[in-house]
Amino acid sequence: MVAEVYDALIEAGTSEQKAKAAAGAIPIAGELATKEDLRELRDELGERIEKVERELGERIGKVERELGERIGKVEREMGERFGKLERDMAVLKFAYGPVILALLVKIAFFP
């Protein structure tokens, strides 16, 4: 395509130097982005960002739900364990009373 442009410019009466410069600029012009190209890229990028935000929101929601379930499970298990500890402590408190009383009686009456 560059050669055709060069030949056309020479036939039109342009100097050889100007024809070479103009023909040499054509490949560069083919690489430049137009406003329409930039709009398309902007729109595509916007769509991709929206998709990523949507997916990220879904994943965060999933993590929040899973974390809430795990925390709830841990809280229930801890409640059960603390309840068992409280019951065990109550039994121990009840058992220590007679043991202490027996020791005091032994010390007082059987030296």
C-alpha positions in Angstrom: 0.0 0.0 0.0 2.9 2.3 0.7 4.3 1.9 -2.8 0.9 2.7 -4.4 0.6 5.9 -2.4 4.1 6.9 -3.3 3.5 6.2 -7.0 0.1 8.1 -6.9 1.8 11.2 -5.2 4.6 11.2 -7.8 2.0 11.0 -10.7 0.1 13.9 -9.1 3.2 16.0 -9.3 4.5 15.9 -5.7 8.2 16.1 -5.2 10.0 12.8 -4.5 10.9 13.9 -1.0 7.4 14.8 0.0 6.0 11.6 -1.6 8.4 9.5 0.4 7.5 11.3 3.6 3.8 11.0 3.1 4.0 7.3 2.0 6.2 6.6 5.1 3.6 8.1 7.4 0.9 5.7 6.3 2.1 2.7 8.3 2.3 4.9 11.4 -1.2 6.2 10.8 -2.5 2.6 10.6 -1.2 2.0 14.1 -2.9 5.1 15.7 -6.1 4.6 17.7 -9.1 6.6 16.7 -11.6 8.1 19.1 -14.0 5.3 18.2 -11.3 2.8 19.0 -10.8 4.4 22.4 -14.6 4.5 23.0 -14.8 0.8 22.2 -11.9 0.0 24.5 -13.4 2.2 27.3 -16.7 0.4 27.0 -15.1 -3.0 26.9 -13.0 -2.1 30.0 -16.1 -0.8 31.8 -17.9 -4.1 31.1 -15.0 -6.1 32.4 -14.7 -4.0 35.5 -18.4 -4.4 36.2 -18.1 -8.2 35.7 -15.1 -8.3 38.1 -17.0 -6.2 40.7 -20.0 -8.5 40.4 -18.0 -11.7 40.8 -16.0 -10.2 43.7 -19.2 -9.2 45.4 -20.6 -12.7 45.0 -17.4 -14.2 46.4 -17.3 -11.8 49.3 -20.9 -12.7 50.1 -20.1 -16.4 50.0 -17.1 -15.9 52.3 -19.2 -13.8 54.7 -21.9 -16.5 54.8 -19.3 -19.3 55.3 -17.5 -17.3 58.0 -20.8 -16.6 59.8 -21.7 -20.3 59.8 -18.3 -21.2 61.1 -18.4 -18.6 63.9 -21.9 -19.7 64.8 -20.7 -23.3 65.0 -17.7 -22.3 67.2 -19.9 -20.3 69.5 -22.3 -23.2 69.9 -19.5 -25.6 70.7 -17.9 -23.2 73.2 -21.3 -22.7 74.9 -21.7 -26.4 75.2 -18.1 -26.8 76.6 -18.5 -23.9 79.0 -21.8 -25.5 80.2 -20.0 -28.8 80.8 -17.2 -27.0 82.7 -19.8 -25.2 84.9 -21.5 -28.5 85.7 -18.1 -30.1 86.5 -17.2 -27.2 88.7 -20.5 -27.5 90.6 -19.9 -31.2 91.2 -16.3 -30.5 92.4 -17.5 -27.7 94.7 -20.1 -30.0 96.2 -17.5 -32.8 96.7 -14.9 -30.5 98.3 -17.3 -29.5 101.1 -17.5 -33.0 102.7 -13.8 -33.6 102.2 -12.8 -30.4 103.9 -15.3 -31.1 106.8 -13.8 -34.6 107.2 -10.3 -33.2 107.3 -11.3 -30.6 109.9 -13.0 -33.3 112.0 -9.9 -35.6 111.8 -7.6 -32.7 112.8 -9.8 -31.6 115.6 -10.7 -35.0 117.1 -8.0 -37.3 115.9 -4.6 -35.6 116.2 
